[in-house]
Amino acid sequence: MDIFAEFKDDPDPEVRHRASNWSVAIGLQDVDHLSVSQFLIDTAKRNIRGEITQAEVRRLIEEYHSKRERLHERVSRPLMEAGVIERRDPAHTNSPQQKYALTKDGKRRIERVAPL
């Protein structure tokens, strides 16, 4: 499924060109079994429509990842260091699809504070 199919028959050749470029870029992510965020898809569509430039795309993506990293620094990392949570997929520590689970110690701590 081409997520940019809506632009395939656009009368503007620049729109078709940008859509083709984004399709290739997203396809390369798929080859590596990586998924892309809805944020990236929405940003790409804004670029394809000519609403934002490539430089603005770059700035928005950098800002998006910076916010995600700050959240990880403030929340996930301290909980992992305290042994409360652990990564579900430790082999892919930087995956945007990374999920976390409570450790046995984390469950025990929560049960002490808020028994069910």
Biopython code that builds the backbone (N, CA, C, O; Angstrom):
import numpy as np
from Bio.PDB.StructureBuilder import StructureBuilder

atoms = [
    (1, "MET", "N", (0.836, -1.174, 0.000)),
    (1, "MET", "CA", (0.000, 0.000, 0.000)),
    (1, "MET", "C", (0.887, 1.246, 0.000)),
    (1, "MET", "O", (1.753, 1.395, 0.862)),
    (2, "ASP", "N", (0.676, 2.112, -0.939)),
    (2, "ASP", "CA", (1.431, 3.357, -1.026)),
    (2, "ASP", "C", (0.690, 4.431, -0.247)),
    (2, "ASP", "O", (-0.403, 4.842, -0.636)),
    (3, "ILE", "N", (1.278, 4.885, 0.848)),
    (3, "ILE", "CA", (0.598, 5.870, 1.692)),
    (3, "ILE", "C", (0.513, 7.245, 1.037)),
    (3, "ILE", "O", (-0.165, 8.140, 1.543)),
    (4, "PHE", "N", (1.204, 7.408, -0.092)),
    (4, "PHE", "CA", (1.156, 8.684, -0.804)),
    (4, "PHE", "C", (0.431, 8.558, -2.147)),
    (4, "PHE", "O", (0.627, 9.381, -3.041)),
    (5, "ALA", "N", (-0.394, 7.541, -2.283)),
    (5, "ALA", "CA", (-1.114, 7.286, -3.539)),
    (5, "ALA", "C", (-2.011, 8.457, -3.933)),
    (5, "ALA", "O", (-2.249, 8.689, -5.118)),
    (6, "GLU", "N", (-2.503, 9.187, -2.947)),
    (6, "GLU", "CA", (-3.391, 10.323, -3.243)),
    (6, "GLU", "C", (-2.706, 11.386, -4.103)),
    (6, "GLU", "O", (-3.379, 12.212, -4.720)),
    (7, "PHE", "N", (-1.371, 11.370, -4.146)),
    (7, "PHE", "CA", (-0.632, 12.368, -4.908)),
    (7, "PHE", "C", (-0.168, 11.850, -6.272)),
    (7, "PHE", "O", (0.415, 12.598, -7.057)),
    (8, "LYS", "N", (-0.426, 10.586, -6.548)),
    (8, "LYS", "CA", (0.084, 9.933, -7.764)),
    (8, "LYS", "C", (-0.376, 10.629, -9.048)),
    (8, "LYS", "O", (0.396, 10.749, -9.999)),
    (9, "ASP", "N", (-1.599, 11.074, -9.077)),
    (9, "ASP", "CA", (-2.147, 11.690, -10.291)),
    (9, "ASP", "C", (-2.295, 13.201, -10.177)),
    (9, "ASP", "O", (-3.056, 13.810, -10.929)),
    (10, "ASP", "N", (-1.576, 13.803, -9.250)),
    (10, "ASP", "CA", (-1.665, 15.247, -9.079)),
    (10, "ASP", "C", (-1.201, 15.949, -10.361)),
    (10, "ASP", "O", (-0.225, 15.519, -10.976)),
    (11, "PRO", "N", (-1.876, 17.006, -10.764)),
    (11, "PRO", "CA", (-1.470, 17.706, -11.995)),
    (11, "PRO", "C", (-0.106, 18.400, -11.890)),
    (11, "PRO", "O", (0.534, 18.674, -12.906)),
    (12, "ASP", "N", (0.332, 18.679, -10.668)),
    (12, "ASP", "CA", (1.613, 19.366, -10.477)),
    (12, "ASP", "C", (2.746, 18.338, -10.464)),
    (12, "ASP", "O", (2.779, 17.477, -9.585)),
    (13, "PRO", "N", (3.679, 18.413, -11.430)),
    (13, "PRO", "CA", (4.771, 17.446, -11.473)),
    (13, "PRO", "C", (5.677, 17.503, -10.230)),
    (13, "PRO", "O", (6.259, 16.487, -9.849)),
    (14, "GLU", "N", (5.801, 18.672, -9.602)),
    (14, "GLU", "CA", (6.616, 18.783, -8.380)),
    (14, "GLU", "C", (5.983, 17.994, -7.239)),
    (14, "GLU", "O", (6.689, 17.357, -6.457)),
    (15, "VAL", "N", (4.673, 18.031, -7.142)),
    (15, "VAL", "CA", (3.968, 17.262, -6.114)),
    (15, "VAL", "C", (4.196, 15.774, -6.349)),
    (15, "VAL", "O", (4.500, 15.033, -5.414)),
    (16, "ARG", "N", (4.051, 15.340, -7.593)),
    (16, "ARG", "CA", (4.277, 13.918, -7.918)),
    (16, "ARG", "C", (5.720, 13.519, -7.604)),
    (16, "ARG", "O", (5.968, 12.426, -7.095)),
    (17, "HIS", "N", (6.668, 14.406, -7.907)),
    (17, "HIS", "CA", (8.094, 14.127, -7.648)),
    (17, "HIS", "C", (8.364, 13.995, -6.150)),
    (17, "HIS", "O", (9.032, 13.056, -5.718)),
    (18, "ARG", "N", (7.844, 14.939, -5.357)),
    (18, "ARG", "CA", (8.053, 14.863, -3.902)),
    (18, "ARG", "C", (7.395, 13.614, -3.331)),
    (18, "ARG", "O", (7.955, 12.969, -2.446)),
    (19, "ALA", "N", (6.209, 13.267, -3.831)),
    (19, "ALA", "CA", (5.519, 12.056, -3.353)),
    (19, "ALA", "C", (6.334, 10.814, -3.687)),
    (19, "ALA", "O", (6.433, 9.897, -2.872)),
    (20, "SER", "N", (6.908, 10.780, -4.859)),
    (20, "SER", "CA", (7.732, 9.645, -5.265)),
    (20, "SER", "C", (8.962, 9.531, -4.365)),
    (20, "SER", "O", (9.320, 8.436, -3.932)),
    (21, "ASN", "N", (9.603, 10.659, -4.088)),
    (21, "ASN", "CA", (10.777, 10.651, -3.212)),
    (21, "ASN", "C", (10.429, 10.151, -1.813)),
    (21, "ASN", "O", (11.160, 9.346, -1.234)),
    (22, "TRP", "N", (9.318, 10.628, -1.279)),
    (22, "TRP", "CA", (8.903, 10.181, 0.056)),
    (22, "TRP", "C", (8.548, 8.694, 0.049)),
    (22, "TRP", "O", (8.845, 7.984, 1.009)),
    (23, "SER", "N", (7.917, 8.220, -1.021)),
    (23, "SER", "CA", (7.581, 6.794, -1.109)),
    (23, "SER", "C", (8.836, 5.938, -1.074)),
    (23, "SER", "O", (8.863, 4.894, -0.422)),
    (24, "VAL", "N", (9.866, 6.374, -1.768)),
    (24, "VAL", "CA", (11.139, 5.642, -1.762)),
    (24, "VAL", "C", (11.743, 5.662, -0.362)),
    (24, "VAL", "O", (12.187, 4.629, 0.140)),
    (25, "ALA", "N", (11.761, 6.827, 0.264)),
    (25, "ALA", "CA", (12.347, 6.949, 1.598)),
    (25, "ALA", "C", (11.615, 6.067, 2.610)),
    (25, "ALA", "O", (12.246, 5.383, 3.415)),
    (26, "ILE", "N", (10.311, 6.086, 2.565)),
    (26, "ILE", "CA", (9.522, 5.256, 3.483)),
    (26, "ILE", "C", (9.723, 3.780, 3.137)),
    (26, "ILE", "O", (9.797, 2.936, 4.029)),
    (27, "GLY", "N", (9.810, 3.478, 1.867)),
    (27, "GLY", "CA", (10.043, 2.099, 1.442)),
    (27, "GLY", "C", (11.370, 1.559, 1.943)),
    (27, "GLY", "O", (11.474, 0.379, 2.278)),
    (28, "LEU", "N", (12.385, 2.408, 1.996)),
    (28, "LEU", "CA", (13.685, 1.978, 2.521)),
    (28, "LEU", "C", (13.593, 1.641, 4.006)),
    (28, "LEU", "O", (14.272, 0.730, 4.480)),
    (29, "GLN", "N", (12.764, 2.366, 4.732)),
    (29, "GLN", "CA", (12.539, 2.040, 6.139)),
    (29, "GLN", "C", (11.897, 0.655, 6.251)),
    (29, "GLN", "O", (12.261, -0.142, 7.115)),
    (30, "ASP", "N", (10.953, 0.387, 5.379)),
    (30, "ASP", "CA", (10.241, -0.888, 5.390)),
    (30, "ASP", "C", (11.189, -2.053, 5.096)),
    (30, "ASP", "O", (11.056, -3.129, 5.679)),
    (31, "VAL", "N", (12.140, -1.835, 4.194)),
    (31, "VAL", "CA", (13.112, -2.880, 3.866)),
    (31, "VAL", "C", (13.884, -3.308, 5.116)),
    (31, "VAL", "O", (14.210, -4.484, 5.282)),
    (32, "ASP", "N", (14.171, -2.350, 5.985)),
    (32, "ASP", "CA", (14.887, -2.638, 7.228)),
    (32, "ASP", "C", (13.945, -3.049, 8.358)),
    (32, "ASP", "O", (14.352, -3.130, 9.518)),
    (33, "HIS", "N", (12.688, -3.307, 8.011)),
    (33, "HIS", "CA", (11.660, -3.713, 8.976)),
    (33, "HIS", "C", (11.436, -2.652, 10.045)),
    (33, "HIS", "O", (11.153, -2.969, 11.201)),
    (34, "LEU", "N", (11.565, -1.397, 9.648)),
    (34, "LEU", "CA", (11.289, -0.286, 10.547)),
    (34, "LEU", "C", (9.941, 0.309, 10.169)),
    (34, "LEU", "O", (9.587, 0.362, 8.992)),
    (35, "SER", "N", (9.210, 0.744, 11.144)),
    (35, "SER", "CA", (7.952, 1.414, 10.829)),
    (35, "SER", "C", (8.155, 2.907, 11.050)),
    (35, "SER", "O", (9.032, 3.325, 11.806)),
    (36, "VAL", "N", (7.349, 3.682, 10.394)),
    (36, "VAL", "CA", (7.459, 5.131, 10.519)),
    (36, "VAL", "C", (6.290, 5.645, 11.346)),
    (36, "VAL", "O", (5.215, 5.046, 11.373)),
    (37, "SER", "N", (6.517, 6.745, 12.006)),
    (37, "SER", "CA", (5.488, 7.326, 12.860)),
    (37, "SER", "C", (4.455, 8.068, 12.024)),
    (37, "SER", "O", (4.716, 8.483, 10.895)),
    (38, "GLN", "N", (3.283, 8.220, 12.610)),
    (38, "GLN", "CA", (2.245, 9.018, 11.957)),
    (38, "GLN", "C", (2.724, 10.462, 11.813)),
    (38, "GLN", "O", (2.356, 11.154, 10.863)),
    (39, "PHE", "N", (3.540, 10.906, 12.756)),
    (39, "PHE", "CA", (4.113, 12.247, 12.680)),
    (39, "PHE", "C", (4.901, 12.421, 11.378)),
    (39, "PHE", "O", (4.755, 13.429, 10.686)),
    (40, "LEU", "N", (5.738, 11.428, 11.052)),
    (40, "LEU", "CA", (6.544, 11.520, 9.837)),
    (40, "LEU", "C", (5.656, 11.515, 8.594)),
    (40, "LEU", "O", (5.882, 12.289, 7.664)),
    (41, "ILE", "N", (4.667, 10.659, 8.578)),
    (41, "ILE", "CA", (3.755, 10.587, 7.421)),
    (41, "ILE", "C", (3.031, 11.928, 7.241)),
    (41, "ILE", "O", (2.945, 12.447, 6.128)),
    (42, "ASP", "N", (2.517, 12.479, 8.331)),
    (42, "ASP", "CA", (1.816, 13.765, 8.245)),
    (42, "ASP", "C", (2.755, 14.879, 7.794)),
    (42, "ASP", "O", (2.374, 15.731, 6.992)),
    (43, "THR", "N", (3.981, 14.870, 8.310)),
    (43, "THR", "CA", (4.974, 15.880, 7.918)),
    (43, "THR", "C", (5.331, 15.733, 6.449)),
    (43, "THR", "O", (5.459, 16.728, 5.736)),
    (44, "ALA", "N", (5.494, 14.495, 5.995)),
    (44, "ALA", "CA", (5.799, 14.245, 4.583)),
    (44, "ALA", "C", (4.672, 14.763, 3.689)),
    (44, "ALA", "O", (4.928, 15.384, 2.657)),
    (45, "LYS", "N", (3.442, 14.509, 4.081)),
    (45, "LYS", "CA", (2.302, 14.982, 3.268)),
    (45, "LYS", "C", (2.269, 16.501, 3.204)),
    (45, "LYS", "O", (1.936, 17.072, 2.165)),
    (46, "ARG", "N", (2.610, 17.157, 4.304)),
    (46, "ARG", "CA", (2.670, 18.625, 4.282)),
    (46, "ARG", "C", (3.747, 19.091, 3.305)),
    (46, "ARG", "O", (3.557, 20.075, 2.589)),
    (47, "ASN", "N", (4.882, 18.381, 3.276)),
    (47, "ASN", "CA", (5.956, 18.723, 2.352)),
    (47, "ASN", "C", (5.530, 18.451, 0.911)),
    (47, "ASN", "O", (5.789, 19.265, 0.025)),
    (48, "ILE", "N", (4.897, 17.346, 0.678)),
    (48, "ILE", "CA", (4.446, 16.997, -0.674)),
    (48, "ILE", "C", (3.487, 18.060, -1.203)),
    (48, "ILE", "O", (3.571, 18.462, -2.363)),
    (49, "ARG", "N", (2.568, 18.513, -0.336)),
    (49, "ARG", "CA", (1.606, 19.540, -0.761)),
    (49, "ARG", "C", (2.254, 20.915, -0.918)),
    (49, "ARG", "O", (1.616, 21.846, -1.410)),
    (50, "GLY", "N", (3.514, 21.050, -0.506)),
    (50, "GLY", "CA", (4.214, 22.325, -0.630)),
    (50, "GLY", "C", (3.949, 23.271, 0.526)),
    (50, "GLY", "O", (4.256, 24.460, 0.435)),
    (51, "GLU", "N", (3.379, 22.759, 1.620)),
    (51, "GLU", "CA", (3.076, 23.596, 2.779)),
    (51, "GLU", "C", (4.335, 23.934, 3.575)),
    (51, "GLU", "O", (4.424, 24.995, 4.192)),
    (52, "ILE", "N", (5.310, 23.017, 3.555)),
    (52, "ILE", "CA", (6.572, 23.251, 4.255)),
    (52, "ILE", "C", (7.728, 22.810, 3.371)),
    (52, "ILE", "O", (7.578, 21.926, 2.528)),
    (53, "THR", "N", (8.884, 23.437, 3.572)),
    (53, "THR", "CA", (10.072, 23.112, 2.786)),
    (53, "THR", "C", (10.795, 21.907, 3.392)),
    (53, "THR", "O", (10.460, 21.448, 4.484)),
    (54, "GLN", "N", (11.780, 21.411, 2.669)),
    (54, "GLN", "CA", (12.600, 20.302, 3.168)),
    (54, "GLN", "C", (13.352, 20.723, 4.437)),
    (54, "GLN", "O", (13.513, 19.921, 5.356)),
    (55, "ALA", "N", (13.808, 21.971, 4.487)),
    (55, "ALA", "CA", (14.499, 22.467, 5.684)),
    (55, "ALA", "C", (13.554, 22.472, 6.880)),
    (55, "ALA", "O", (13.959, 22.147, 7.997)),
    (56, "GLU", "N", (12.288, 22.843, 6.646)),
    (56, "GLU", "CA", (11.309, 22.824, 7.730)),
    (56, "GLU", "C", (11.012, 21.393, 8.168)),
    (56, "GLU", "O", (10.812, 21.138, 9.355)),
    (57, "VAL", "N", (10.982, 20.464, 7.222)),
    (57, "VAL", "CA", (10.796, 19.051, 7.554)),
    (57, "VAL", "C", (11.913, 18.615, 8.497)),
    (57, "VAL", "O", (11.650, 18.008, 9.535)),
    (58, "ARG", "N", (13.142, 18.921, 8.143)),
    (58, "ARG", "CA", (14.304, 18.535, 8.948)),
    (58, "ARG", "C", (14.197, 19.111, 10.362)),
    (58, "ARG", "O", (14.430, 18.408, 11.345)),
    (59, "ARG", "N", (13.842, 20.395, 10.455)),
    (59, "ARG", "CA", (13.723, 21.039, 11.759)),
    (59, "ARG", "C", (12.626, 20.377, 12.600)),
    (59, "ARG", "O", (12.827, 20.126, 13.788)),
    (60, "LEU", "N", (11.484, 20.096, 12.001)),
    (60, "LEU", "CA", (10.375, 19.466, 12.726)),
    (60, "LEU", "C", (10.746, 18.068, 13.215)),
    (60, "LEU", "O", (10.404, 17.681, 14.332)),
    (61, "ILE", "N", (11.445, 17.318, 12.373)),
    (61, "ILE", "CA", (11.846, 15.962, 12.761)),
    (61, "ILE", "C", (12.856, 16.012, 13.903)),
    (61, "ILE", "O", (12.765, 15.229, 14.849)),
    (62, "GLU", "N", (13.817, 16.927, 13.819)),
    (62, "GLU", "CA", (14.799, 17.062, 14.900)),
    (62, "GLU", "C", (14.120, 17.456, 16.209)),
    (62, "GLU", "O", (14.460, 16.938, 17.273)),
    (63, "GLU", "N", (13.166, 18.368, 16.123)),
    (63, "GLU", "CA", (12.425, 18.802, 17.307)),
    (63, "GLU", "C", (11.614, 17.638, 17.900)),
    (63, "GLU", "O", (11.579, 17.455, 19.117)),
    (64, "TYR", "N", (10.976, 16.870, 17.046)),
    (64, "TYR", "CA", (10.177, 15.712, 17.472)),
    (64, "TYR", "C", (11.046, 14.712, 18.229)),
    (64, "TYR", "O", (10.674, 14.256, 19.310)),
    (65, "HIS", "N", (12.197, 14.373, 17.666)),
    (65, "HIS", "CA", (13.067, 13.393, 18.310)),
    (65, "HIS", "C", (13.696, 13.942, 19.588)),
    (65, "HIS", "O", (13.944, 13.189, 20.530)),
    (66, "SER", "N", (13.952, 15.230, 19.624)),
    (66, "SER", "CA", (14.494, 15.852, 20.827)),
    (66, "SER", "C", (13.496, 15.737, 21.974)),
    (66, "SER", "O", (13.886, 15.443, 23.104)),
    (67, "LYS", "N", (12.217, 15.965, 21.699)),
    (67, "LYS", "CA", (11.180, 15.852, 22.727)),
    (67, "LYS", "C", (11.069, 14.418, 23.214)),
    (67, "LYS", "O", (10.919, 14.181, 24.412)),
    (68, "ARG", "N", (11.142, 13.455, 22.297)),
    (68, "ARG", "CA", (11.055, 12.043, 22.684)),
    (68, "ARG", "C", (12.243, 11.658, 23.566)),
    (68, "ARG", "O", (12.084, 10.919, 24.537)),
    (69, "GLU", "N", (13.433, 12.158, 23.227)),
    (69, "GLU", "CA", (14.624, 11.839, 24.009)),
    (69, "GLU", "C", (14.522, 12.444, 25.405)),
    (69, "GLU", "O", (14.897, 11.807, 26.389)),
    (70, "ARG", "N", (14.016, 13.670, 25.490)),
    (70, "ARG", "CA", (13.862, 14.293, 26.812)),
    (70, "ARG", "C", (12.884, 13.502, 27.670)),
    (70, "ARG", "O", (13.107, 13.346, 28.871)),
    (71, "LEU", "N", (11.805, 12.999, 27.076)),
    (71, "LEU", "CA", (10.845, 12.182, 27.819)),
    (71, "LEU", "C", (11.534, 10.913, 28.323)),
    (71, "LEU", "O", (11.344, 10.507, 29.469)),
    (72, "HIS", "N", (12.326, 10.301, 27.463)),
    (72, "HIS", "CA", (13.051, 9.090, 27.862)),
    (72, "HIS", "C", (13.998, 9.406, 29.025)),
    (72, "HIS", "O", (14.087, 8.643, 29.986)),
    (73, "GLU", "N", (14.697, 10.529, 28.927)),
    (73, "GLU", "CA", (15.648, 10.912, 29.980)),
    (73, "GLU", "C", (14.925, 11.166, 31.306)),
    (73, "GLU", "O", (15.428, 10.790, 32.365)),
    (74, "ARG", "N", (13.755, 11.797, 31.255)),
    (74, "ARG", "CA", (13.037, 12.163, 32.477)),
    (74, "ARG", "C", (12.250, 11.009, 33.082)),
    (74, "ARG", "O", (12.089, 10.945, 34.301)),
    (75, "VAL", "N", (11.756, 10.094, 32.245)),
    (75, "VAL", "CA", (10.829, 9.077, 32.751)),
    (75, "VAL", "C", (11.392, 7.661, 32.649)),
    (75, "VAL", "O", (11.619, 7.008, 33.668)),
    (76, "SER", "N", (11.615, 7.194, 31.446)),
    (76, "SER", "CA", (11.976, 5.787, 31.248)),
    (76, "SER", "C", (13.321, 5.423, 31.868)),
    (76, "SER", "O", (13.427, 4.434, 32.593)),
    (77, "ARG", "N", (14.339, 6.214, 31.586)),
    (77, "ARG", "CA", (15.677, 5.864, 32.070)),
    (77, "ARG", "C", (15.740, 5.754, 33.595)),
    (77, "ARG", "O", (16.274, 4.764, 34.095)),
    (78, "PRO", "N", (15.217, 6.728, 34.363)),
    (78, "PRO", "CA", (15.267, 6.576, 35.823)),
    (78, "PRO", "C", (14.511, 5.341, 36.317)),
    (78, "PRO", "O", (14.953, 4.682, 37.258)),
    (79, "LEU", "N", (13.380, 5.027, 35.693)),
    (79, "LEU", "CA", (12.627, 3.836, 36.108)),
    (79, "LEU", "C", (13.391, 2.554, 35.781)),
    (79, "LEU", "O", (13.343, 1.590, 36.545)),
    (80, "MET", "N", (14.099, 2.540, 34.644)),
    (80, "MET", "CA", (14.914, 1.362, 34.310)),
    (80, "MET", "C", (16.082, 1.240, 35.283)),
    (80, "MET", "O", (16.380, 0.146, 35.763)),
    (81, "GLU", "N", (16.742, 2.358, 35.575)),
    (81, "GLU", "CA", (17.874, 2.333, 36.496)),
    (81, "GLU", "C", (17.455, 1.898, 37.894)),
    (81, "GLU", "O", (18.244, 1.291, 38.619)),
    (82, "ALA", "N", (16.216, 2.206, 38.277)),
    (82, "ALA", "CA", (15.708, 1.813, 39.587)),
    (82, "ALA", "C", (15.206, 0.373, 39.590)),
    (82, "ALA", "O", (14.843, -0.158, 40.640)),
    (83, "GLY", "N", (15.184, -0.263, 38.412)),
    (83, "GLY", "CA", (14.738, -1.645, 38.325)),
    (83, "GLY", "C", (13.232, -1.806, 38.344)),
    (83, "GLY", "O", (12.732, -2.899, 38.608)),
    (84, "VAL", "N", (12.502, -0.738, 38.069)),
    (84, "VAL", "CA", (11.040, -0.781, 38.090)),
    (84, "VAL", "C", (10.478, -1.278, 36.763)),
    (84, "VAL", "O", (9.499, -2.023, 36.740)),
    (85, "ILE", "N", (11.095, -0.867, 35.661)),
    (85, "ILE", "CA", (10.664, -1.315, 34.335)),
    (85, "ILE", "C", (11.854, -1.877, 33.575)),
    (85, "ILE", "O", (13.008, -1.655, 33.941)),
    (86, "GLU", "N", (11.551, -2.611, 32.510)),
    (86, "GLU", "CA", (12.591, -3.136, 31.621)),
    (86, "GLU", "C", (12.081, -3.074, 30.193)),
    (86, "GLU", "O", (10.875, -3.052, 29.944)),
    (87, "ARG", "N", (13.026, -3.047, 29.258)),
    (87, "ARG", "CA", (12.658, -3.039, 27.839)),
    (87, "ARG", "C", (12.115, -4.407, 27.451)),
    (87, "ARG", "O", (12.616, -5.437, 27.902)),
    (88, "ARG", "N", (11.092, -4.404, 26.615)),
    (88, "ARG", "CA", (10.562, -5.670, 26.097)),
    (88, "ARG", "C", (11.471, -6.233, 25.008)),
    (88, "ARG", "O", (11.545, -7.445, 24.808)),
    (89, "ASP", "N", (12.161, -5.334, 24.308)),
    (89, "ASP", "CA", (13.042, -5.756, 23.219)),
    (89, "ASP", "C", (14.425, -5.147, 23.446)),
    (89, "ASP", "O", (14.775, -4.163, 22.795)),
    (90, "PRO", "N", (15.215, -5.716, 24.359)),
    (90, "PRO", "CA", (16.508, -5.110, 24.690)),
    (90, "PRO", "C", (17.499, -5.085, 23.535)),
    (90, "PRO", "O", (18.461, -4.318, 23.569)),
    (91, "ALA", "N", (17.284, -5.903, 22.520)),
    (91, "ALA", "CA", (18.201, -5.918, 21.372)),
    (91, "ALA", "C", (18.039, -4.681, 20.490)),
    (91, "ALA", "O", (18.942, -4.348, 19.722)),
    (92, "HIS", "N", (16.899, -3.998, 20.594)),
    (92, "HIS", "CA", (16.631, -2.825, 19.758)),
    (92, "HIS", "C", (16.321, -1.635, 20.661)),
    (92, "HIS", "O", (15.187, -1.159, 20.708)),
    (93, "THR", "N", (17.332, -1.164, 21.370)),
    (93, "THR", "CA", (17.128, -0.134, 22.383)),
    (93, "THR", "C", (16.626, 1.189, 21.831)),
    (93, "THR", "O", (15.956, 1.931, 22.549)),
    (94, "ASN", "N", (16.927, 1.504, 20.585)),
    (94, "ASN", "CA", (16.518, 2.790, 20.007)),
    (94, "ASN", "C", (15.293, 2.700, 19.117)),
    (94, "ASN", "O", (14.957, 3.668, 18.434)),
    (95, "SER", "N", (14.631, 1.579, 19.112)),
    (95, "SER", "CA", (13.454, 1.418, 18.263)),
    (95, "SER", "C", (12.329, 2.338, 18.720)),
    (95, "SER", "O", (12.032, 2.407, 19.912)),
    (96, "PRO", "N", (11.699, 3.049, 17.781)),
    (96, "PRO", "CA", (10.567, 3.889, 18.170)),
    (96, "PRO", "C", (9.374, 3.055, 18.647)),
    (96, "PRO", "O", (8.450, 3.585, 19.264)),
    (97, "GLN", "N", (9.398, 1.768, 18.362)),
    (97, "GLN", "CA", (8.328, 0.870, 18.802)),
    (97, "GLN", "C", (8.667, 0.185, 20.129)),
    (97, "GLN", "O", (7.963, -0.731, 20.554)),
    (98, "GLN", "N", (9.731, 0.622, 20.772)),
    (98, "GLN", "CA", (10.141, 0.003, 22.026)),
    (98, "GLN", "C", (9.013, 0.082, 23.049)),
    (98, "GLN", "O", (8.363, 1.116, 23.204)),
    (99, "LYS", "N", (8.799, -1.017, 23.731)),
    (99, "LYS", "CA", (7.801, -1.072, 24.785)),
    (99, "LYS", "C", (8.501, -1.473, 26.072)),
    (99, "LYS", "O", (9.580, -2.064, 26.052)),
    (100, "TYR", "N", (7.870, -1.144, 27.189)),
    (100, "TYR", "CA", (8.438, -1.422, 28.497)),
    (100, "TYR", "C", (7.450, -2.249, 29.311)),
    (100, "TYR", "O", (6.241, -2.194, 29.088)),
    (101, "ALA", "N", (7.980, -3.008, 30.247)),
    (101, "ALA", "CA", (7.150, -3.822, 31.134)),
    (101, "ALA", "C", (7.638, -3.645, 32.558)),
    (101, "ALA", "O", (8.815, -3.379, 32.801)),
    (102, "LEU", "N", (6.716, -3.798, 33.496)),
    (102, "LEU", "CA", (7.109, -3.768, 34.902)),
    (102, "LEU", "C", (7.949, -4.993, 35.214)),
    (102, "LEU", "O", (7.673, -6.091, 34.729)),
    (103, "THR", "N", (8.959, -4.798, 36.013)),
    (103, "THR", "CA", (9.747, -5.930, 36.510)),
    (103, "THR", "C", (8.995, -6.519, 37.710)),
    (103, "THR", "O", (8.016, -5.938, 38.178)),
    (104, "LYS", "N", (9.449, -7.657, 38.199)),
    (104, "LYS", "CA", (8.848, -8.236, 39.409)),
    (104, "LYS", "C", (8.986, -7.259, 40.571)),
    (104, "LYS", "O", (8.061, -7.081, 41.363)),
    (105, "ASP", "N", (10.159, -6.628, 40.660)),
    (105, "ASP", "CA", (10.383, -5.651, 41.722)),
    (105, "ASP", "C", (9.449, -4.449, 41.547)),
    (105, "ASP", "O", (8.915, -3.926, 42.525)),
    (106, "GLY", "N", (9.255, -4.017, 40.299)),
    (106, "GLY", "CA", (8.348, -2.901, 40.028)),
    (106, "GLY", "C", (6.921, -3.231, 40.446)),
    (106, "GLY", "O", (6.239, -2.397, 41.041)),
    (107, "LYS", "N", (6.468, -4.441, 40.137)),
    (107, "LYS", "CA", (5.120, -4.866, 40.543)),
    (107, "LYS", "C", (5.010, -4.892, 42.073)),
    (107, "LYS", "O", (4.005, -4.460, 42.638)),
    (108, "ARG", "N", (6.051, -5.400, 42.732)),
    (108, "ARG", "CA", (6.059, -5.477, 44.193)),
    (108, "ARG", "C", (5.979, -4.078, 44.800)),
    (108, "ARG", "O", (5.236, -3.850, 45.754)),
    (109, "ARG", "N", (6.747, -3.146, 44.244)),
    (109, "ARG", "CA", (6.731, -1.765, 44.748)),
    (109, "ARG", "C", (5.346, -1.129, 44.591)),
    (109, "ARG", "O", (4.852, -0.476, 45.510)),
    (110, "ILE", "N", (4.732, -1.318, 43.441)),
    (110, "ILE", "CA", (3.411, -0.747, 43.204)),
    (110, "ILE", "C", (2.390, -1.377, 44.143)),
    (110, "ILE", "O", (1.534, -0.679, 44.688)),
    (111, "GLU", "N", (2.473, -2.655, 44.331)),
    (111, "GLU", "CA", (1.534, -3.360, 45.212)),
    (111, "GLU", "C", (1.635, -2.839, 46.648)),
    (111, "GLU", "O", (0.630, -2.776, 47.357)),
    (112, "ARG", "N", (2.845, -2.466, 47.079)),
    (112, "ARG", "CA", (3.022, -1.896, 48.421)),
    (112, "ARG", "C", (2.349, -0.540, 48.561)),
    (112, "ARG", "O", (1.781, -0.222, 49.606)),
    (113, "VAL", "N", (2.417, 0.264, 47.489)),
    (113, "VAL", "CA", (1.879, 1.618, 47.529)),
    (113, "VAL", "C", (0.382, 1.634, 47.278)),
    (113, "VAL", "O", (-0.355, 2.366, 47.937)),
    (114, "ALA", "N", (-0.068, 0.826, 46.323)),
    (114, "ALA", "CA", (-1.487, 0.827, 45.936)),
    (114, "ALA", "C", (-1.968, -0.608, 45.761)),
    (114, "ALA", "O", (-2.079, -1.090, 44.634)),
    (115, "PRO", "N", (-2.250, -1.283, 46.846)),
    (115, "PRO", "CA", (-2.692, -2.674, 46.741)),
    (115, "PRO", "C", (-3.992, -2.785, 45.939)),
    (115, "PRO", "O", (-4.873, -1.929, 46.014)),
    (116, "LEU", "N", (-4.074, -3.862, 45.181)),
    (116, "LEU", "CA", (-5.287, -4.064, 44.369)),
    (116, "LEU", "C", (-6.334, -4.810, 45.129)),
    (116, "LEU", "O", (-7.416, -5.066, 44.600)),
]
sb = StructureBuilder()
sb.init_structure("model")
sb.init_model(0)
sb.init_chain("A")
sb.init_seg("    ")
for serial, (resi, resn, name, xyz) in enumerate(atoms, 1):
    if name == "N":
        sb.init_residue(resn, " ", resi, " ")
    sb.init_atom(name, np.array(xyz, "f"), 0.0, 1.0, " ", f" {name:<3s}", serial, name[0])
structure = sb.get_structure()
